[in-house]
Amino acid sequence: MAELLRFVAAALLMVVVVVSPWSAEAKTTIEPCSGSDSCPALLGYTLYADMKVSEVAALFGADPAALLAANALDFAAPGAAHRILPMGLFVRVPTRCACADGVRKSVSVRYAARPGDTLATLADVVFAGLASADQIRNENALASADPDAPLDAGQKLVIPLPCVCFNSSDNNLPALYLSYVVQVGDTVPAIAASYETTVTDIMNVNAMGSPVAAPGDILAIPLPACASTFPKSASDHGLIVANGTYALTAGNCVQCSCGPGSLNLYCTPASLSGSCPSMQCPNSNVMLGNVSTHPTTAGCNVSSCSYGGFVNGTIATSLSAGLQPKCPGPHQFPALTDPPTTVNHDSTYLPPLSAPAPAEAGGVIPAPGSSVQGGSFTLPKVSAVNGPAGSVSEAPLMNKPLQILPIFIFCLVFYLHM
């Protein structure tokens, strides 16, 4: 009898431990909107397996070079798109945040279901909690309410992903918003410290009544950024780059960086494309990104060629000149590092066995490219300030652990009849 009681207690404990994390509802910050405008945004994604850069990019329909640039990883290295990123690595994925169904979200990701795929594995594993099974089902008008029901192989799905714009500003300063999925063990103070912001700022932006976030909640984190002033006729109008990182534009012909010395956008030739339009400033022999200095007794004459956007297939540039008290030193670029090859994992962590192979993820892989030197791997820190408040929506998480109950009952009955 004692052995039976130990069996029942252990089994009940297993059921309670596994079921309880799904008893709550995940919360996501949403931004109401109208119209058809969009903005740049970032998705915080944790790799569920070792994946090539191109595989992660394909999953989200992104450019591999743009993915590397957004993380200040060397996007110019030969074969950069084929570098393998380790399981558990957290990366920032660039996306366009659109206005759909009256709220801000990214709806550009398309996924082709494969044998064995379910809404639960797509939500919890493949997209690492950025979308819930209910959200995927509603976005695609699927009839089945069972998140564990197999999807039809080849079925095309739109994956709605969380994002906000808030006018790309935070307390009237340029900001790029990161959608961050709260992990087990995270606290709002710890998240704030990680991004060198304040608990108050995170609470204001996410309309939180208290500094408490549960695993699975998705927070909007404002990252200080460098904003562009390109005309609306430019295809890259509204370009904004997070501090300490890069963005590629003009068909990968131009790379724009932000920081570390100032929050002024600085663009130079990237030449990742086989053929690029002229980058020479009009009526001069100065090329894009070049700065010439001429010391005088009155100070320093400084002339520079700046990027003005990608307009009708041409790279717009403008020449500026002026007298400064002293000649500026060389421009300081954000450090580019090699992609990491390892991540410290908890020894108890195991990838879900149902996780689909990353090489089969849907999406189009654009051509990679870029340039700049590498270093040791550290994602850039950022600082933020108080900003606009969003609203919060709730989405129920998976109830699949409840399926353990019938198994437990069966085992108990079988044991009693032995």
TORKOL-4160 file (C-alpha; in steps of 0.2 Angstrom, whole numbers, padded with zeros to 4 digits, m for minus):
418
<pt num="1" X="0000" Y="0000" Z="0000"/>
<pt num="2" X="0014" Y="0012" Z="0004"/>
<pt num="3" X="0021" Y="0009" Z="m0013"/>
<pt num="4" X="0004" Y="0013" Z="m0021"/>
<pt num="5" X="0003" Y="0029" Z="m0011"/>
<pt num="6" X="0020" Y="0034" Z="m0017"/>
<pt num="7" X="0015" Y="0030" Z="m0035"/>
<pt num="8" X="m0001" Y="0040" Z="m0034"/>
<pt num="9" X="0008" Y="0055" Z="m0026"/>
<pt num="10" X="0022" Y="0056" Z="m0039"/>
<pt num="11" X="0009" Y="0054" Z="m0053"/>
<pt num="12" X="m0002" Y="0068" Z="m0046"/>
<pt num="13" X="0013" Y="0079" Z="m0043"/>
<pt num="14" X="0018" Y="0077" Z="m0062"/>
<pt num="15" X="0001" Y="0081" Z="m0067"/>
<pt num="16" X="0000" Y="0097" Z="m0056"/>
<pt num="17" X="0018" Y="0103" Z="m0061"/>
<pt num="18" X="0015" Y="0101" Z="m0080"/>
<pt num="19" X="m0003" Y="0107" Z="m0080"/>
<pt num="20" X="m0001" Y="0123" Z="m0069"/>
<pt num="21" X="0010" Y="0133" Z="m0081"/>
<pt num="22" X="m0004" Y="0133" Z="m0094"/>
<pt num="23" X="m0018" Y="0139" Z="m0082"/>
<pt num="24" X="m0014" Y="0157" Z="m0085"/>
<pt num="25" X="m0017" Y="0167" Z="m0100"/>
<pt num="26" X="m0003" Y="0176" Z="m0110"/>
<pt num="27" X="m0004" Y="0195" Z="m0112"/>
<pt num="28" X="0001" Y="0205" Z="m0127"/>
<pt num="29" X="0003" Y="0223" Z="m0129"/>
<pt num="30" X="m0008" Y="0229" Z="m0144"/>
<pt num="31" X="m0009" Y="0246" Z="m0153"/>
<pt num="32" X="m0025" Y="0251" Z="m0161"/>
<pt num="33" X="m0023" Y="0258" Z="m0178"/>
<pt num="34" X="m0032" Y="0263" Z="m0194"/>
<pt num="35" X="m0026" Y="0265" Z="m0212"/>
<pt num="36" X="m0013" Y="0256" Z="m0222"/>
<pt num="37" X="0004" Y="0263" Z="m0215"/>
<pt num="38" X="0018" Y="0252" Z="m0208"/>
<pt num="39" X="0034" Y="0254" Z="m0198"/>
<pt num="40" X="0050" Y="0245" Z="m0195"/>
<pt num="41" X="0050" Y="0234" Z="m0179"/>
<pt num="42" X="0059" Y="0220" Z="m0171"/>
<pt num="43" X="0054" Y="0202" Z="m0165"/>
<pt num="44" X="0063" Y="0194" Z="m0151"/>
<pt num="45" X="0066" Y="0176" Z="m0156"/>
<pt num="46" X="0074" Y="0162" Z="m0147"/>
<pt num="47" X="0080" Y="0148" Z="m0158"/>
<pt num="48" X="0072" Y="0131" Z="m0154"/>
<pt num="49" X="0087" Y="0121" Z="m0163"/>
<pt num="50" X="0103" Y="0124" Z="m0172"/>
<pt num="51" X="0098" Y="0134" Z="m0187"/>
<pt num="52" X="0107" Y="0143" Z="m0202"/>
<pt num="53" X="0106" Y="0161" Z="m0203"/>
<pt num="54" X="0096" Y="0158" Z="m0219"/>
<pt num="55" X="0084" Y="0147" Z="m0211"/>
<pt num="56" X="0080" Y="0159" Z="m0197"/>
<pt num="57" X="0078" Y="0173" Z="m0211"/>
<pt num="58" X="0067" Y="0161" Z="m0222"/>
<pt num="59" X="0056" Y="0157" Z="m0207"/>
<pt num="60" X="0052" Y="0175" Z="m0205"/>
<pt num="61" X="0053" Y="0180" Z="m0224"/>
<pt num="62" X="0068" Y="0191" Z="m0220"/>
<pt num="63" X="0084" Y="0195" Z="m0228"/>
<pt num="64" X="0099" Y="0185" Z="m0220"/>
<pt num="65" X="0110" Y="0200" Z="m0221"/>
<pt num="66" X="0097" Y="0211" Z="m0213"/>
<pt num="67" X="0095" Y="0199" Z="m0199"/>
<pt num="68" X="0113" Y="0199" Z="m0196"/>
<pt num="69" X="0114" Y="0218" Z="m0197"/>
<pt num="70" X="0100" Y="0220" Z="m0184"/>
<pt num="71" X="0110" Y="0210" Z="m0172"/>
<pt num="72" X="0127" Y="0219" Z="m0176"/>
<pt num="73" X="0134" Y="0202" Z="m0183"/>
<pt num="74" X="0146" Y="0203" Z="m0197"/>
<pt num="75" X="0135" Y="0203" Z="m0212"/>
<pt num="76" X="0149" Y="0205" Z="m0225"/>
<pt num="77" X="0159" Y="0189" Z="m0220"/>
<pt num="78" X="0160" Y="0176" Z="m0234"/>
<pt num="79" X="0146" Y="0163" Z="m0232"/>
<pt num="80" X="0138" Y="0173" Z="m0218"/>
<pt num="81" X="0120" Y="0167" Z="m0223"/>
<pt num="82" X="0126" Y="0149" Z="m0221"/>
<pt num="83" X="0133" Y="0151" Z="m0203"/>
<pt num="84" X="0125" Y="0140" Z="m0190"/>
<pt num="85" X="0117" Y="0149" Z="m0175"/>
<pt num="86" X="0116" Y="0138" Z="m0159"/>
<pt num="87" X="0100" Y="0133" Z="m0151"/>
<pt num="88" X="0094" Y="0145" Z="m0138"/>
<pt num="89" X="0102" Y="0160" Z="m0146"/>
<pt num="90" X="0091" Y="0176" Z="m0144"/>
<pt num="91" X="0090" Y="0186" Z="m0160"/>
<pt num="92" X="0081" Y="0202" Z="m0166"/>
<pt num="93" X="0072" Y="0199" Z="m0182"/>
<pt num="94" X="0068" Y="0214" Z="m0192"/>
<pt num="95" X="0050" Y="0215" Z="m0198"/>
<pt num="96" X="0037" Y="0227" Z="m0205"/>
<pt num="97" X="0023" Y="0231" Z="m0192"/>
<pt num="98" X="0007" Y="0234" Z="m0202"/>
<pt num="99" X="m0011" Y="0239" Z="m0198"/>
<pt num="100" X="m0022" Y="0224" Z="m0200"/>
<pt num="101" X="m0040" Y="0221" Z="m0192"/>
<pt num="102" X="m0038" Y="0238" Z="m0183"/>
<pt num="103" X="m0022" Y="0233" Z="m0173"/>
<pt num="104" X="m0004" Y="0233" Z="m0176"/>
<pt num="105" X="0004" Y="0216" Z="m0181"/>
<pt num="106" X="0016" Y="0208" Z="m0193"/>
<pt num="107" X="0006" Y="0198" Z="m0206"/>
<pt num="108" X="0020" Y="0195" Z="m0219"/>
<pt num="109" X="0025" Y="0178" Z="m0213"/>
<pt num="110" X="0019" Y="0163" Z="m0223"/>
<pt num="111" X="0022" Y="0146" Z="m0217"/>
<pt num="112" X="0019" Y="0129" Z="m0226"/>
<pt num="113" X="0013" Y="0116" Z="m0214"/>
<pt num="114" X="0022" Y="0099" Z="m0215"/>
<pt num="115" X="0017" Y="0082" Z="m0209"/>
<pt num="116" X="0016" Y="0082" Z="m0190"/>
<pt num="117" X="0013" Y="0100" Z="m0188"/>
<pt num="118" X="0000" Y="0106" Z="m0176"/>
<pt num="119" X="m0005" Y="0124" Z="m0171"/>
<pt num="120" X="0002" Y="0120" Z="m0154"/>
<pt num="121" X="0020" Y="0116" Z="m0161"/>
<pt num="122" X="0019" Y="0131" Z="m0172"/>
<pt num="123" X="0015" Y="0142" Z="m0158"/>
<pt num="124" X="0025" Y="0135" Z="m0144"/>
<pt num="125" X="0040" Y="0128" Z="m0154"/>
<pt num="126" X="0043" Y="0135" Z="m0171"/>
<pt num="127" X="0038" Y="0153" Z="m0167"/>
<pt num="128" X="0044" Y="0152" Z="m0149"/>
<pt num="129" X="0028" Y="0160" Z="m0141"/>
<pt num="130" X="0027" Y="0175" Z="m0153"/>
<pt num="131" X="0010" Y="0169" Z="m0158"/>
<pt num="132" X="m0003" Y="0158" Z="m0149"/>
<pt num="133" X="m0012" Y="0143" Z="m0157"/>
<pt num="134" X="m0029" Y="0153" Z="m0156"/>
<pt num="135" X="m0021" Y="0168" Z="m0165"/>
<pt num="136" X="m0015" Y="0157" Z="m0179"/>
<pt num="137" X="m0032" Y="0148" Z="m0180"/>
<pt num="138" X="m0042" Y="0164" Z="m0181"/>
<pt num="139" X="m0030" Y="0173" Z="m0193"/>
<pt num="140" X="m0033" Y="0158" Z="m0205"/>
<pt num="141" X="m0051" Y="0155" Z="m0201"/>
<pt num="142" X="m0047" Y="0137" Z="m0197"/>
<pt num="143" X="m0062" Y="0126" Z="m0190"/>
<pt num="144" X="m0053" Y="0114" Z="m0178"/>
<pt num="145" X="m0052" Y="0120" Z="m0160"/>
<pt num="146" X="m0040" Y="0107" Z="m0155"/>
<pt num="147" X="m0022" Y="0114" Z="m0155"/>
<pt num="148" X="m0015" Y="0097" Z="m0156"/>
<pt num="149" X="m0024" Y="0091" Z="m0171"/>
<pt num="150" X="m0012" Y="0088" Z="m0186"/>
<pt num="151" X="m0013" Y="0101" Z="m0200"/>
<pt num="152" X="m0014" Y="0096" Z="m0218"/>
<pt num="153" X="0003" Y="0095" Z="m0226"/>
<pt num="154" X="0006" Y="0109" Z="m0238"/>
<pt num="155" X="m0007" Y="0120" Z="m0230"/>
<pt num="156" X="m0002" Y="0138" Z="m0231"/>
<pt num="157" X="m0004" Y="0148" Z="m0215"/>
<pt num="158" X="m0002" Y="0167" Z="m0211"/>
<pt num="159" X="0007" Y="0168" Z="m0195"/>
<pt num="160" X="0002" Y="0184" Z="m0185"/>
<pt num="161" X="0016" Y="0191" Z="m0175"/>
<pt num="162" X="0015" Y="0205" Z="m0162"/>
<pt num="163" X="0023" Y="0222" Z="m0165"/>
<pt num="164" X="0019" Y="0240" Z="m0161"/>
<pt num="165" X="0024" Y="0257" Z="m0169"/>
<pt num="166" X="0019" Y="0271" Z="m0157"/>
<pt num="167" X="0025" Y="0283" Z="m0170"/>
<pt num="168" X="0043" Y="0276" Z="m0169"/>
<pt num="169" X="0045" Y="0286" Z="m0154"/>
<pt num="170" X="0047" Y="0285" Z="m0135"/>
<pt num="171" X="0045" Y="0301" Z="m0125"/>
<pt num="172" X="0047" Y="0311" Z="m0141"/>
<pt num="173" X="0064" Y="0303" Z="m0145"/>
<pt num="174" X="0066" Y="0290" Z="m0159"/>
<pt num="175" X="0063" Y="0272" Z="m0154"/>
<pt num="176" X="0062" Y="0255" Z="m0162"/>
<pt num="177" X="0051" Y="0243" Z="m0153"/>
<pt num="178" X="0056" Y="0225" Z="m0149"/>
<pt num="179" X="0043" Y="0212" Z="m0145"/>
<pt num="180" X="0050" Y="0202" Z="m0131"/>
<pt num="181" X="0042" Y="0185" Z="m0125"/>
<pt num="182" X="0044" Y="0184" Z="m0106"/>
<pt num="183" X="0053" Y="0168" Z="m0101"/>
<pt num="184" X="0052" Y="0158" Z="m0085"/>
<pt num="185" X="0062" Y="0167" Z="m0072"/>
<pt num="186" X="0061" Y="0184" Z="m0080"/>
<pt num="187" X="0055" Y="0199" Z="m0070"/>
<pt num="188" X="0051" Y="0216" Z="m0076"/>
<pt num="189" X="0066" Y="0224" Z="m0066"/>
<pt num="190" X="0078" Y="0211" Z="m0074"/>
<pt num="191" X="0071" Y="0214" Z="m0091"/>
<pt num="192" X="0072" Y="0233" Z="m0088"/>
<pt num="193" X="0090" Y="0231" Z="m0082"/>
<pt num="194" X="0094" Y="0220" Z="m0098"/>
<pt num="195" X="0089" Y="0234" Z="m0109"/>
<pt num="196" X="0096" Y="0248" Z="m0098"/>
<pt num="197" X="0078" Y="0256" Z="m0096"/>
<pt num="198" X="0067" Y="0258" Z="m0081"/>
<pt num="199" X="0053" Y="0248" Z="m0074"/>
<pt num="200" X="0042" Y="0263" Z="m0075"/>
<pt num="201" X="0045" Y="0265" Z="m0094"/>
<pt num="202" X="0041" Y="0247" Z="m0098"/>
<pt num="203" X="0025" Y="0249" Z="m0087"/>
<pt num="204" X="0020" Y="0265" Z="m0096"/>
<pt num="205" X="0023" Y="0258" Z="m0114"/>
<pt num="206" X="0014" Y="0241" Z="m0110"/>
<pt num="207" X="m0001" Y="0249" Z="m0100"/>
<pt num="208" X="0004" Y="0238" Z="m0085"/>
<pt num="209" X="m0005" Y="0241" Z="m0068"/>
<pt num="210" X="0009" Y="0232" Z="m0059"/>
<pt num="211" X="0027" Y="0227" Z="m0063"/>
<pt num="212" X="0023" Y="0209" Z="m0065"/>
<pt num="213" X="0024" Y="0199" Z="m0081"/>
<pt num="214" X="0021" Y="0180" Z="m0083"/>
<pt num="215" X="0030" Y="0168" Z="m0094"/>
<pt num="216" X="0023" Y="0169" Z="m0111"/>
<pt num="217" X="0018" Y="0187" Z="m0110"/>
<pt num="218" X="0024" Y="0198" Z="m0124"/>
<pt num="219" X="0031" Y="0215" Z="m0119"/>
<pt num="220" X="0035" Y="0230" Z="m0131"/>
<pt num="221" X="0052" Y="0236" Z="m0127"/>
<pt num="222" X="0057" Y="0253" Z="m0134"/>
<pt num="223" X="0075" Y="0254" Z="m0140"/>
<pt num="224" X="0083" Y="0271" Z="m0143"/>
<pt num="225" X="0087" Y="0273" Z="m0162"/>
<pt num="226" X="0093" Y="0284" Z="m0176"/>
<pt num="227" X="0078" Y="0290" Z="m0187"/>
<pt num="228" X="0079" Y="0295" Z="m0205"/>
<pt num="229" X="0072" Y="0310" Z="m0213"/>
<pt num="230" X="0070" Y="0303" Z="m0231"/>
<pt num="231" X="0055" Y="0310" Z="m0241"/>
<pt num="232" X="0039" Y="0300" Z="m0243"/>
<pt num="233" X="0044" Y="0297" Z="m0261"/>
<pt num="234" X="0058" Y="0286" Z="m0255"/>
<pt num="235" X="0055" Y="0267" Z="m0254"/>
<pt num="236" X="0065" Y="0267" Z="m0237"/>
<pt num="237" X="0055" Y="0282" Z="m0230"/>
<pt num="238" X="0053" Y="0280" Z="m0211"/>
<pt num="239" X="0070" Y="0270" Z="m0210"/>
<pt num="240" X="0075" Y="0269" Z="m0191"/>
<pt num="241" X="0090" Y="0259" Z="m0184"/>
<pt num="242" X="0092" Y="0253" Z="m0166"/>
<pt num="243" X="0107" Y="0260" Z="m0157"/>
<pt num="244" X="0122" Y="0249" Z="m0159"/>
<pt num="245" X="0116" Y="0241" Z="m0174"/>
<pt num="246" X="0115" Y="0242" Z="m0193"/>
<pt num="247" X="0101" Y="0242" Z="m0207"/>
<pt num="248" X="0103" Y="0238" Z="m0225"/>
<pt num="249" X="0094" Y="0248" Z="m0239"/>
<pt num="250" X="0094" Y="0253" Z="m0257"/>
<pt num="251" X="0095" Y="0235" Z="m0263"/>
<pt num="252" X="0108" Y="0231" Z="m0250"/>
<pt num="253" X="0119" Y="0245" Z="m0258"/>
<pt num="254" X="0119" Y="0256" Z="m0243"/>
<pt num="255" X="0122" Y="0252" Z="m0225"/>
<pt num="256" X="0116" Y="0263" Z="m0211"/>
<pt num="257" X="0122" Y="0263" Z="m0193"/>
<pt num="258" X="0117" Y="0270" Z="m0177"/>
<pt num="259" X="0129" Y="0275" Z="m0163"/>
<pt num="260" X="0139" Y="0272" Z="m0153"/>
<pt num="261" X="0144" Y="0290" Z="m0151"/>
<pt num="262" X="0128" Y="0298" Z="m0156"/>
<pt num="263" X="0110" Y="0294" Z="m0161"/>
<pt num="264" X="0113" Y="0302" Z="m0179"/>
<pt num="265" X="0110" Y="0290" Z="m0193"/>
<pt num="266" X="0126" Y="0287" Z="m0203"/>
<pt num="267" X="0125" Y="0279" Z="m0220"/>
<pt num="268" X="0139" Y="0272" Z="m0231"/>
<pt num="269" X="0141" Y="0261" Z="m0246"/>
<pt num="270" X="0138" Y="0243" Z="m0243"/>
<pt num="271" X="0140" Y="0236" Z="m0261"/>
<pt num="272" X="0132" Y="0219" Z="m0257"/>
<pt num="273" X="0123" Y="0220" Z="m0273"/>
<pt num="274" X="0131" Y="0216" Z="m0289"/>
<pt num="275" X="0126" Y="0232" Z="m0297"/>
<pt num="276" X="0123" Y="0248" Z="m0288"/>
<pt num="277" X="0117" Y="0266" Z="m0293"/>
<pt num="278" X="0129" Y="0280" Z="m0292"/>
<pt num="279" X="0133" Y="0286" Z="m0274"/>
<pt num="280" X="0142" Y="0302" Z="m0279"/>
<pt num="281" X="0136" Y="0318" Z="m0272"/>
<pt num="282" X="0130" Y="0329" Z="m0286"/>
<pt num="283" X="0142" Y="0343" Z="m0293"/>
<pt num="284" X="0156" Y="0336" Z="m0283"/>
<pt num="285" X="0169" Y="0322" Z="m0282"/>
<pt num="286" X="0163" Y="0317" Z="m0264"/>
<pt num="287" X="0156" Y="0299" Z="m0262"/>
<pt num="288" X="0142" Y="0294" Z="m0250"/>
<pt num="289" X="0149" Y="0293" Z="m0232"/>
<pt num="290" X="0165" Y="0303" Z="m0236"/>
<pt num="291" X="0170" Y="0318" Z="m0226"/>
<pt num="292" X="0183" Y="0330" Z="m0231"/>
<pt num="293" X="0191" Y="0342" Z="m0219"/>
<pt num="294" X="0202" Y="0357" Z="m0222"/>
<pt num="295" X="0210" Y="0366" Z="m0206"/>
<pt num="296" X="0210" Y="0385" Z="m0207"/>
<pt num="297" X="0215" Y="0398" Z="m0195"/>
<pt num="298" X="0196" Y="0401" Z="m0191"/>
<pt num="299" X="0192" Y="0383" Z="m0188"/>
<pt num="300" X="0189" Y="0368" Z="m0199"/>
<pt num="301" X="0180" Y="0367" Z="m0216"/>
<pt num="302" X="0170" Y="0351" Z="m0216"/>
<pt num="303" X="0161" Y="0344" Z="m0231"/>
<pt num="304" X="0151" Y="0328" Z="m0231"/>
<pt num="305" X="0140" Y="0317" Z="m0243"/>
<pt num="306" X="0125" Y="0311" Z="m0235"/>
<pt num="307" X="0112" Y="0298" Z="m0240"/>
<pt num="308" X="0094" Y="0305" Z="m0244"/>
<pt num="309" X="0084" Y="0289" Z="m0247"/>
<pt num="310" X="0081" Y="0277" Z="m0262"/>
<pt num="311" X="0070" Y="0286" Z="m0274"/>
<pt num="312" X="0064" Y="0278" Z="m0290"/>
<pt num="313" X="0079" Y="0266" Z="m0291"/>
<pt num="314" X="0092" Y="0280" Z="m0288"/>
<pt num="315" X="0102" Y="0283" Z="m0272"/>
<pt num="316" X="0098" Y="0301" Z="m0267"/>
<pt num="317" X="0113" Y="0311" Z="m0260"/>
<pt num="318" X="0116" Y="0328" Z="m0253"/>
<pt num="319" X="0132" Y="0338" Z="m0250"/>
<pt num="320" X="0134" Y="0349" Z="m0235"/>
<pt num="321" X="0148" Y="0360" Z="m0230"/>
<pt num="322" X="0152" Y="0371" Z="m0215"/>
<pt num="323" X="0164" Y="0379" Z="m0203"/>
<pt num="324" X="0167" Y="0369" Z="m0187"/>
<pt num="325" X="0178" Y="0374" Z="m0172"/>
<pt num="326" X="0189" Y="0359" Z="m0175"/>
<pt num="327" X="0191" Y="0345" Z="m0187"/>
<pt num="328" X="0181" Y="0329" Z="m0182"/>
<pt num="329" X="0190" Y="0313" Z="m0180"/>
<pt num="330" X="0186" Y="0297" Z="m0189"/>
<pt num="331" X="0168" Y="0291" Z="m0188"/>
<pt num="332" X="0165" Y="0278" Z="m0174"/>
<pt num="333" X="0155" Y="0263" Z="m0181"/>
<pt num="334" X="0145" Y="0250" Z="m0170"/>
<pt num="335" X="0156" Y="0235" Z="m0168"/>
<pt num="336" X="0152" Y="0220" Z="m0179"/>
<pt num="337" X="0155" Y="0203" Z="m0171"/>
<pt num="338" X="0156" Y="0185" Z="m0178"/>
<pt num="339" X="0140" Y="0175" Z="m0176"/>
<pt num="340" X="0141" Y="0165" Z="m0160"/>
<pt num="341" X="0143" Y="0146" Z="m0160"/>
<pt num="342" X="0138" Y="0142" Z="m0143"/>
<pt num="343" X="0125" Y="0147" Z="m0130"/>
<pt num="344" X="0125" Y="0142" Z="m0112"/>
<pt num="345" X="0110" Y="0131" Z="m0109"/>
<pt num="346" X="0102" Y="0124" Z="m0093"/>
<pt num="347" X="0107" Y="0106" Z="m0092"/>
<pt num="348" X="0089" Y="0101" Z="m0090"/>
<pt num="349" X="0083" Y="0109" Z="m0106"/>
<pt num="350" X="0078" Y="0098" Z="m0121"/>
<pt num="351" X="0071" Y="0103" Z="m0137"/>
<pt num="352" X="0053" Y="0097" Z="m0140"/>
<pt num="353" X="0053" Y="0081" Z="m0150"/>
<pt num="354" X="0039" Y="0087" Z="m0161"/>
<pt num="355" X="0049" Y="0102" Z="m0167"/>
<pt num="356" X="0050" Y="0102" Z="m0186"/>
<pt num="357" X="0066" Y="0103" Z="m0195"/>
<pt num="358" X="0071" Y="0121" Z="m0198"/>
<pt num="359" X="0077" Y="0118" Z="m0215"/>
<pt num="360" X="0059" Y="0115" Z="m0220"/>
<pt num="361" X="0053" Y="0131" Z="m0214"/>
<pt num="362" X="0043" Y="0141" Z="m0227"/>
<pt num="363" X="0049" Y="0158" Z="m0234"/>
<pt num="364" X="0060" Y="0165" Z="m0247"/>
<pt num="365" X="0078" Y="0167" Z="m0245"/>
<pt num="366" X="0085" Y="0184" Z="m0252"/>
<pt num="367" X="0103" Y="0186" Z="m0257"/>
<pt num="368" X="0115" Y="0190" Z="m0242"/>
<pt num="369" X="0129" Y="0202" Z="m0241"/>
<pt num="370" X="0138" Y="0217" Z="m0232"/>
<pt num="371" X="0155" Y="0222" Z="m0225"/>
<pt num="372" X="0164" Y="0227" Z="m0208"/>
<pt num="373" X="0175" Y="0219" Z="m0196"/>
<pt num="374" X="0171" Y="0207" Z="m0182"/>
<pt num="375" X="0174" Y="0206" Z="m0163"/>
<pt num="376" X="0168" Y="0196" Z="m0148"/>
<pt num="377" X="0149" Y="0193" Z="m0147"/>
<pt num="378" X="0139" Y="0204" Z="m0136"/>
<pt num="379" X="0122" Y="0211" Z="m0142"/>
<pt num="380" X="0122" Y="0230" Z="m0140"/>
<pt num="381" X="0115" Y="0237" Z="m0124"/>
<pt num="382" X="0102" Y="0251" Z="m0126"/>
<pt num="383" X="0094" Y="0264" Z="m0115"/>
<pt num="384" X="0076" Y="0270" Z="m0116"/>
<pt num="385" X="0064" Y="0283" Z="m0109"/>
<pt num="386" X="0046" Y="0284" Z="m0104"/>
<pt num="387" X="0034" Y="0282" Z="m0119"/>
<pt num="388" X="0017" Y="0279" Z="m0126"/>
<pt num="389" X="0005" Y="0267" Z="m0118"/>
<pt num="390" X="m0003" Y="0252" Z="m0127"/>
<pt num="391" X="m0017" Y="0241" Z="m0122"/>
<pt num="392" X="m0016" Y="0223" Z="m0117"/>
<pt num="393" X="m0025" Y="0208" Z="m0125"/>
<pt num="394" X="m0026" Y="0190" Z="m0118"/>
<pt num="395" X="m0023" Y="0174" Z="m0127"/>
<pt num="396" X="m0026" Y="0157" Z="m0119"/>
<pt num="397" X="m0011" Y="0146" Z="m0120"/>
<pt num="398" X="m0011" Y="0128" Z="m0125"/>
<pt num="399" X="m0020" Y="0115" Z="m0114"/>
<pt num="400" X="m0011" Y="0100" Z="m0121"/>
<pt num="401" X="m0004" Y="0095" Z="m0104"/>
<pt num="402" X="m0022" Y="0091" Z="m0099"/>
<pt num="403" X="m0020" Y="0076" Z="m0110"/>
<pt num="404" X="m0009" Y="0068" Z="m0097"/>
<pt num="405" X="m0024" Y="0065" Z="m0085"/>
<pt num="406" X="m0032" Y="0051" Z="m0095"/>
<pt num="407" X="m0015" Y="0043" Z="m0096"/>
<pt num="408" X="m0013" Y="0045" Z="m0078"/>
<pt num="409" X="m0030" Y="0037" Z="m0074"/>
<pt num="410" X="m0026" Y="0023" Z="m0086"/>
<pt num="411" X="m0009" Y="0019" Z="m0077"/>
<pt num="412" X="m0018" Y="0020" Z="m0060"/>
<pt num="413" X="m0031" Y="0007" Z="m0065"/>
<pt num="414" X="m0019" Y="m0004" Z="m0074"/>
<pt num="415" X="m0008" Y="m0004" Z="m0058"/>
<pt num="416" X="m0023" Y="m0008" Z="m0046"/>
<pt num="417" X="m0027" Y="m0023" Z="m0057"/>
<pt num="418" X="m0009" Y="m0030" Z="m0056"/>
